[in-house]
Amino acid sequence: MKKNLFFVFLILFLIPISIKAASISNTEVTGNSTAYINDTISLTFNIKFQGITNQNDGLGIGGVLFEFSFDDSIFSIVGINENNNWETMVGKENNKYYVLSIISENNSQNKCIDGVLYCTDYSVTLKFYLNDTSKTIADFKMESVETVLFKINSDYEEKDAITIKSNTIKTHNVNISNDKHSAAAPPPSIVTESKVTDVVSKAESKVSNSQKSNNNNNSSKTTSKTETTTTKKTDAENNNLSSLEIENYKIKFDKEKLNYSIKLNKPINKLKIKAVAEDLDASVKIIGDEDLSSNDYKVQVIVTSQNGKKKVYTIKVNYAKGVKLKKSHKIKFKITKKIIKITLIGLLIIFVVGIIIFFISRKKDKKLDKMLNDLDKF
């Protein structure tokens, strides 16, 4: 499922939707202006929008990503105020801090009329712990902001996504008091080292799941529902796909079914496959889709959970009778140290033999010249 982000953003520039229809109008940081050593403060990061319209043809928010900075030798991030509108994580990558928020399926407020997207301004509150320090002031900077929008009632795929950005820097100053509050131990940091900067594909995955869940909830109002009890894996163990699609071919997907087969009526050697993981942080790798013949006409979709467990979905490609396949004439040649060594030895032997032949021929030429000189004397 996961696509190269360059390809995603290229699509965004090509689709006929005006990005001017929505924009980020303002960003700001609000909260405590004074902090005490060994105590926590709360700061709220706000993003205001223009053009988010709660209409059938309007735009709604699927995900938000912003970068912020502060002196982490003074403060540490120890909490996020619960907000059912979003699933939020704080990450650190390349010495930069990021907040990634993806819409929550449990959100019952501020949803667009499709019951999936978010249709108002964004805010998230983080808690910071003040370590012992001699400094008297600190500043927090909210920097680049990226928001993923979808057209309401679209297919909620990456091709339907619009990204809007703002690079305005907003600063919030906090005065540090010398008064120390008693504390047994600093709270643990909530910052993760996981990659959090891939907002487009993660928003698309969550929006698609939310839309399916919303459709199921709506259909359950008019049809009887059989209750089943299942054991849900934790996110760290979840290596299931939520969807598996092959362009121009239909399969009946079941996340517990690992083997599939399709029949092709023409000799193609490439398939376009879209695979979406249930867990946003699981990775998906597709092998063999770009060259079927080189992989024995099998495509493998490998899902790796956060804790490293892999699950392999296999698609076997069969061809109808009479379809002639082009044989691959590619010759794979791997250069090894042994081949290099043999080649060098061969070149050295040729060089030595060439020198020997050269001197032998010179010697013969000298003998011939002497014989000719002797004949001239007669």
RODO-2510 file (C-alpha; in nm, 4 decimals, decimal comma):
residues 378
     n   res          X          Y          Z
     1     m     0,0000     0,0000     0,0000
     2     k     0,2662     0,2389     0,0951
     3     k     0,3631     0,4611    -0,1960
     4     n     0,6589     0,6782    -0,2531
     5     l     0,5699     1,0182    -0,1041
     6     f     0,7104     1,1946    -0,4093
     7     f     0,4531     1,0094    -0,6190
     8     v     0,1785     1,1030    -0,3733
     9     f     0,2633     1,4706    -0,3767
    10     l     0,2935     1,4626    -0,7574
    11     i    -0,0639     1,3353    -0,7746
    12     l    -0,1757     1,6121    -0,5406
    13     f    -0,0428     1,8731    -0,7819
    14     l    -0,2112     1,7082    -1,0791
    15     i    -0,5626     1,6504    -0,9479
    16     p    -0,8063     1,9272    -1,0460
    17     i    -0,8798     2,0637    -0,6986
    18     s    -0,7823     2,4139    -0,5997
    19     i    -0,5654     2,4149    -0,2892
    20     k    -0,6645     2,7777    -0,2418
    21     a    -1,0059     2,6478    -0,1345
    22     a    -0,8614     2,5822     0,2116
    23     s    -0,5692     2,7286     0,4037
    24     i    -0,4115     2,7618     0,7461
    25     s    -0,5108     3,1066     0,8709
    26     n    -0,3238     3,1142     1,2015
    27     t    -0,1098     2,9142     1,4434
    28     e    -0,0361     2,9922     1,8075
    29     v     0,0881     2,8468     2,1350
    30     t    -0,1050     2,9242     2,4542
    31     g    -0,0812     2,8120     2,8166
    32     n     0,1256     2,8674     3,1312
    33     s     0,3508     3,1713     3,1317
    34     t     0,5310     3,0727     3,4543
    35     a     0,6872     2,7391     3,5483
    36     y     0,8188     2,6059     3,8779
    37     i     1,1076     2,3616     3,9111
    38     n     0,9915     1,9996     3,9618
    39     d     0,6427     2,0891     3,8403
    40     t     0,4525     2,0504     3,5137
    41     i     0,2983     2,3080     3,2818
    42     s     0,0439     2,2674     3,0009
    43     l     0,0823     2,4289     2,6595
    44     t    -0,1789     2,4153     2,3839
    45     f    -0,0803     2,4205     2,0176
    46     n    -0,3567     2,5698     1,8025
    47     i    -0,4151     2,5671     1,4261
    48     k    -0,6943     2,7695     1,2688
    49     f    -0,8258     2,7097     0,9171
    50     q    -1,0134     2,8840     0,6404
    51     g    -1,2176     2,6909     0,3844
    52     i    -1,3085     2,3892     0,6007
    53     t    -1,6739     2,3655     0,5003
    54     n    -1,9091     2,1055     0,6473
    55     q    -2,0930     2,0351     0,3220
    56     n    -2,1231     1,7379     0,0889
    57     d    -1,8734     1,8924    -0,1524
    58     g    -1,6624     2,0553     0,1200
    59     l    -1,3282     1,9657     0,2753
    60     g    -1,2522     1,7971     0,6064
    61     i    -0,9351     1,7195     0,7999
    62     g    -0,7853     1,3706     0,8142
    63     g    -0,4523     1,4354     0,9839
    64     v    -0,2253     1,7069     1,1235
    65     l     0,1530     1,7144     1,1605
    66     f     0,3577     1,9970     1,3065
    67     e     0,7154     2,0538     1,4178
    68     f     0,8067     2,2326     1,7385
    69     s     1,1221     2,3063     1,9352
    70     f     1,2245     2,3816     2,2933
    71     d     1,5245     2,3365     2,5225
    72     d     1,4968     1,9689     2,6212
    73     s     1,7710     2,0085     2,8789
    74     i     1,5214     2,2216     3,0764
    75     f     1,1855     2,0611     2,9926
    76     s     1,0743     1,7092     2,9081
    77     i     0,7415     1,6054     2,7499
    78     v     0,5496     1,3894     2,9953
    79     g     0,1881     1,3848     2,8772
    80     i    -0,0867     1,4596     2,6274
    81     n    -0,4260     1,5778     2,7479
    82     e    -0,6815     1,3242     2,6305
    83     n    -0,8775     1,4379     2,3278
    84     n    -1,1165     1,1902     2,1704
    85     n    -1,1072     1,3796     1,8424
    86     w    -0,7554     1,2600     1,7624
    87     e    -0,5072     0,9777     1,8028
    88     t    -0,1915     1,1718     1,8841
    89     m     0,1723     1,0798     1,9287
    90     v     0,4858     1,2835     1,9937
    91     g     0,8052     1,1799     1,8189
    92     k     1,1625     1,2872     1,7819
    93     e     1,3415     1,2431     1,4535
    94     n     1,6763     1,3940     1,3493
    95     n     1,6811     1,5983     1,6731
    96     k     1,3447     1,7574     1,5886
    97     y     1,0169     1,7129     1,7764
    98     y     0,6941     1,6348     1,5940
    99     v     0,3275     1,5967     1,6882
   100     l     0,1201     1,3705     1,4625
   101     s    -0,2589     1,3596     1,5057
   102     i    -0,4816     1,1281     1,3011
   103     i    -0,8612     1,1445     1,3329
   104     s    -1,0039     0,9045     1,5904
   105     e    -1,2781     0,6588     1,5019
   106     n    -1,4193     0,7194     1,8521
   107     n    -1,4575     1,0916     1,7932
   108     s    -1,8192     1,1943     1,8421
   109     q    -1,7599     1,5695     1,8201
   110     n    -1,6698     1,8068     1,5394
   111     k    -1,7098     1,5446     1,2709
   112     c    -1,8058     1,6440     0,9187
   113     i    -2,1444     1,5392     0,7874
   114     d    -1,9870     1,2217     0,6462
   115     g    -1,9230     1,1086     1,0056
   116     v    -1,5560     1,0523     0,9246
   117     l    -1,3532     1,3700     0,8764
   118     y    -1,2913     1,6560     1,1238
   119     c    -1,4537     1,9918     1,0457
   120     t    -1,3210     2,2623     1,2779
   121     d    -0,9982     2,4158     1,4117
   122     y    -0,7328     2,1896     1,5647
   123     s    -0,5665     2,2021     1,9068
   124     v    -0,3628     1,9646     2,1214
   125     t    -0,2334     2,0161     2,4771
   126     l     0,1037     1,8787     2,5888
   127     k     0,2395     1,8589     2,9421
   128     f     0,6003     1,9588     3,0106
   129     y     0,8037     1,8823     3,3247
   130     l     1,0550     2,1453     3,4402
   131     n     1,3864     1,9992     3,5525
   132     d     1,6209     2,1702     3,7966
   133     t     1,7832     2,4587     3,6121
   134     s     1,9436     2,7953     3,6695
   135     k     1,7830     2,9510     3,3633
   136     t     1,5102     3,2087     3,4118
   137     i     1,3245     3,1933     3,0807
   138     a     1,2511     2,9419     2,8093
   139     d     1,0706     2,9603     2,4777
   140     f     0,8626     2,7114     2,2820
   141     k     0,8412     2,7466     1,9049
   142     m     0,5669     2,6042     1,6854
   143     e     0,7160     2,5769     1,3389
   144     s     0,6155     2,4045     1,0137
   145     v     0,2583     2,2708     0,9963
   146     e     0,1196     2,0202     0,7473
   147     t    -0,2487     1,9240     0,7282
   148     v    -0,4072     1,6514     0,5148
   149     l    -0,7563     1,7275     0,3835
   150     f    -1,0003     1,5079     0,1960
   151     k    -1,3051     1,6012    -0,0036
   152     i    -1,6134     1,4949     0,1927
   153     n    -1,7745     1,1782     0,0518
   154     s    -1,4768     1,1075    -0,1762
   155     d    -1,3066     0,7674    -0,1982
   156     y    -1,0727     0,8727     0,0875
   157     e    -0,7659     0,7531    -0,0974
   158     e    -0,4276     0,9192    -0,1364
   159     k    -0,5321     1,0475    -0,4782
   160     d    -0,8151     1,2368    -0,3041
   161     a    -0,5865     1,3972    -0,0460
   162     i    -0,4883     1,7637    -0,0384
   163     t    -0,2011     1,8897     0,1758
   164     i    -0,1852     2,2476     0,2996
   165     k     0,1166     2,3871     0,4806
   166     s     0,2311     2,6802     0,6892
   167     n     0,5881     2,7692     0,7820
   168     t     0,5042     3,0567     1,0160
   169     i     0,6966     3,0354     1,3444
   170     k     0,5055     3,1201     1,6627
   171     t     0,6860     3,1543     1,9975
   172     h     0,5563     3,1246     2,3520
   173     n     0,7790     3,2408     2,6393
   174     v     0,7733     3,0815     2,9840
   175     n     0,9315     3,2464     3,2876
   176     i     1,1080     3,0065     3,5244
   177     s     1,0608     3,0596     3,8980
   178     n     1,3355     2,9714     4,1479
   179     d     1,0737     2,8190     4,3785
   180     k     1,1014     2,4412     4,3800
   181     h     0,8029     2,2131     4,4132
   182     s     0,8593     1,8801     4,5830
   183     a     0,8630     1,5789     4,3501
   184     a     0,9514     1,2169     4,4173
   185     a     1,0757     1,1533     4,0649
   186     p     1,0304     1,3115     3,7224
   187     p     0,7464     1,1550     3,5197
   188     p     0,8595     0,9387     3,2229
   189     s     0,8871     1,0983     2,8810
   190     i     0,6193     1,0086     2,6248
   191     v     0,8366     1,0854     2,3220
   192     t     0,8751     0,7947     2,0818
   193     e     1,1575     0,7329     1,8377
   194     s     0,9091     0,5919     1,5832
   195     k     0,8810     0,7679     1,2499
   196     v     0,5935     1,0147     1,2734
   197     t     0,6533     1,2339     0,9674
   198     d     0,4560     1,0222     0,7171
   199     v     0,1233     1,1978     0,7675
   200     v    -0,0261     1,1447     0,4189
   201     s    -0,0364     0,7625     0,4079
   202     k    -0,1210     0,7304     0,7783
   203     a    -0,4125     0,9709     0,7464
   204     e    -0,5344     0,7889     0,4345
   205     s    -0,5231     0,4533     0,6144
   206     k    -0,7121     0,5798     0,9208
   207     v    -0,9700     0,7709     0,7147
   208     s    -1,0391     0,4596     0,5041
   209     n    -1,0851     0,2472     0,8180
   210     s    -1,3108     0,5110     0,9752
   211     q    -1,5217     0,5328     0,6619
   212     k    -1,5642     0,1532     0,6530
   213     s    -1,6514     0,1491     1,0222
   214     n    -1,9023     0,4274     0,9667
   215     n    -2,0636     0,2374     0,6779
   216     n    -2,0858    -0,0774     0,8916
   217     n    -2,2509     0,1175     1,1744
   218     n    -2,5041     0,2663     0,9358
   219     s    -2,5874    -0,0706     0,7799
   220     s    -2,6303    -0,2310     1,1218
   221     k    -2,9298    -0,0025     1,1848
   222     t    -3,1316    -0,1791     0,9141
   223     t    -2,9920    -0,5339     0,9258
   224     s    -2,9627    -0,7887     1,2018
   225     k    -2,6192    -0,8235     1,3523
   226     t    -2,4559    -1,1425     1,4769
   227     e    -2,2219    -1,0787     1,7660
   228     t    -1,8902    -1,2583     1,7694
   229     t    -1,6144    -1,2549     2,0247
   230     t    -1,2608    -1,2168     1,8982
   231     t    -0,9259    -1,1631     2,0588
   232     k    -0,7871    -0,8346     1,9338
   233     k    -0,4118    -0,8130     1,9072
   234     t    -0,2372    -0,5121     2,0523
   235     d    -0,1012    -0,2628     1,8018
   236     a     0,2545    -0,3785     1,8680
   237     e     0,1608    -0,7320     1,7551
   238     n    -0,0825    -0,6417     1,4782
   239     n     0,0503    -0,7616     1,1425
   240     n    -0,2848    -0,7865     0,9627
   241     l    -0,3885    -0,6143     0,6442
   242     s    -0,7120    -0,4193     0,6556
   243     s    -0,7519    -0,4279     0,2771
   244     l    -0,5888    -0,5849    -0,0276
   245     e    -0,6795    -0,4708    -0,3790
   246     i    -0,5512    -0,5600    -0,7265
   247     e    -0,6234    -0,3137    -1,0029
   248     n    -0,8679    -0,4580    -1,2614
   249     y    -0,9068    -0,7845    -1,0675
   250     k    -1,1415    -0,8795    -0,7858
   251     i    -1,0512    -1,0937    -0,4860
   252     k    -1,2520    -1,1727    -0,1762
   253     f    -1,0208    -1,0433     0,0939
   254     d    -1,0130    -1,1794     0,4476
   255     k    -0,7336    -1,0649     0,6761
   256     e    -0,6959    -1,4200     0,8117
   257     k    -0,6705    -1,5734     0,4637
   258     l    -0,3093    -1,5755     0,3461
   259     n    -0,3296    -1,7333    -0,0017
   260     y    -0,5098    -1,5941    -0,3073
   261     s    -0,5073    -1,6711    -0,6792
   262     i    -0,6137    -1,4796    -0,9888
   263     k    -0,6414    -1,5852    -1,3536
   264     l    -0,5148    -1,3557    -1,6289
   265     n    -0,6350    -1,3654    -1,9884
   266     k    -0,3406    -1,1779    -2,1343
   267     p     0,0376    -1,2016    -2,0924
   268     i     0,1096    -0,9158    -1,8534
   269     n     0,4130    -0,9179    -1,6271
   270     k     0,3154    -0,6496    -1,3758
   271     l     0,0327    -0,5918    -1,1278
   272     k    -0,0793    -0,2781    -0,9447
   273     i    -0,1533    -0,3756    -0,5850
   274     k    -0,2751    -0,1645    -0,2943
   275     a    -0,2298    -0,3096     0,0538
   276     v    -0,3231    -0,1228     0,3739
   277     a    -0,2157    -0,2392     0,7208
   278     e    -0,4590    -0,2356     1,0132
   279     d    -0,1973    -0,0788     1,2387
   280     l    -0,0738     0,2617     1,1241
   281     d     0,2781     0,1839     1,2458
   282     a     0,3081    -0,1585     1,0814
   283     s     0,5109    -0,1720     0,7593
   284     v     0,3977    -0,3256     0,4299
   285     k     0,6355    -0,4562     0,1611
   286     i     0,5253    -0,5964    -0,1755
   287     i     0,7572    -0,8358    -0,3628
   288     g     0,7150    -0,9611    -0,7199
   289     d     0,4442    -0,7248    -0,8436
   290     e     0,6837    -0,5388    -1,0759
   291     d     0,8182    -0,8547    -1,2465
   292     l     0,5951    -1,1606    -1,2154
   293     s     0,8175    -1,3936    -1,4176
   294     s     1,1192    -1,3364    -1,1934
   295     n     0,9206    -1,4418    -0,8856
   296     d     0,7612    -1,7603    -1,0292
   297     y     0,4370    -1,5666    -1,0898
   298     k     0,3782    -1,5128    -0,7210
   299     v     0,3351    -1,1815    -0,5395
   300     q     0,4096    -1,1617    -0,1688
   301     v     0,2707    -0,8905     0,0577
   302     i     0,4719    -0,8868     0,3797
   303     v     0,3267    -0,7067     0,6825
   304     t     0,5660    -0,6446     0,9729
   305     s     0,4209    -0,5429     1,3092
   306     q     0,5810    -0,2933     1,5451
   307     n     0,7484    -0,5739     1,7402
   308     g     0,8885    -0,7357     1,4245
   309     k     0,6400    -1,0186     1,3646
   310     k     0,5800    -1,0848     0,9956
   311     k     0,2735    -1,2103     0,8104
   312     v     0,2945    -1,3005     0,4406
   313     y    -0,0050    -1,2791     0,2067
   314     t     0,0604    -1,4629    -0,1225
   315     i    -0,1111    -1,3981    -0,4570
   316     k    -0,0606    -1,6782    -0,7123
   317     v    -0,0947    -1,5630    -1,0730
   318     n    -0,2346    -1,8158    -1,3225
   319     y    -0,2890    -1,7668    -1,6940
   320     a    -0,5751    -1,8926    -1,9077
   321     k    -0,5020    -2,1695    -2,1571
   322     g    -0,3511    -2,0470    -2,4812
   323     v    -0,1822    -1,7433    -2,3279
   324     k     0,1777    -1,7385    -2,4464
   325     l     0,4220    -1,5950    -2,1978
   326     k     0,7401    -1,4251    -2,3001
   327     k     1,0414    -1,6048    -2,1643
   328     s     1,2877    -1,3937    -1,9775
   329     h     1,6285    -1,3845    -2,1448
   330     k     1,7908    -1,1897    -1,8690
   331     i     2,1229    -1,3352    -1,7565
   332     k     2,2101    -1,2597    -1,4009
   333     f     2,5804    -1,2099    -1,3478
   334     k     2,7230    -1,1497    -1,0070
   335     i     3,0768    -1,0167    -0,9736
   336     t     3,2549    -1,1854    -0,6846
   337     k     3,6045    -1,1570    -0,5415
   338     k     3,6855    -1,4964    -0,6934
   339     i     3,5901    -1,3796    -1,0434
   340     i     3,7980    -1,0620    -1,0011
   341     k     4,0965    -1,2682    -0,8820
   342     i     4,0734    -1,5116    -1,1745
   343     t     4,0393    -1,2225    -1,4199
   344     l     4,3493    -1,0468    -1,2838
   345     i     4,5537    -1,3683    -1,2923
   346     g     4,4421    -1,4278    -1,6524
   347     l     4,5420    -1,0752    -1,7545
   348     l     4,8805    -1,1179    -1,5830
   349     i     4,9446    -1,4454    -1,7671
   350     i     4,8525    -1,2847    -2,0994
   351     f     5,0881    -0,9953    -2,0220
   352     v     5,3815    -1,2268    -1,9338
   353     v     5,3248    -1,4484    -2,2379
   354     g     5,3120    -1,1374    -2,4573
   355     i     5,6487    -1,0175    -2,3205
   356     i     5,8075    -1,3617    -2,3786
   357     i     5,6766    -1,3754    -2,7366
   358     f     5,8052    -1,0212    -2,7950
   359     f     6,1630    -1,1076    -2,6837
   360     i     6,1651    -1,4381    -2,8736
   361     s     6,0598    -1,2609    -3,1902
   362     r     6,3303    -0,9966    -3,1335
   363     k     6,5914    -1,2678    -3,0925
   364     k     6,4823    -1,4385    -3,4125
   365     d     6,4979    -1,1063    -3,5955
   366     k     6,8600    -1,0526    -3,4804
   367     k     6,9636    -1,4000    -3,6058
   368     l     6,7970    -1,3341    -3,9405
   369     d     6,9732    -0,9971    -3,9725
   370     k     7,3100    -1,1634    -3,9033
   371     m     7,2488    -1,4295    -4,1683
   372     l     7,1608    -1,1649    -4,4226
   373     n     7,4747    -0,9661    -4,3393
   374     d     7,6887    -1,2788    -4,3819
   375     l     7,5310    -1,3412    -4,7226
   376     d     7,6116    -0,9852    -4,8285
   377     k     7,9784    -1,0489    -4,7578
   378     f     7,9826    -1,3221    -5,0215
***
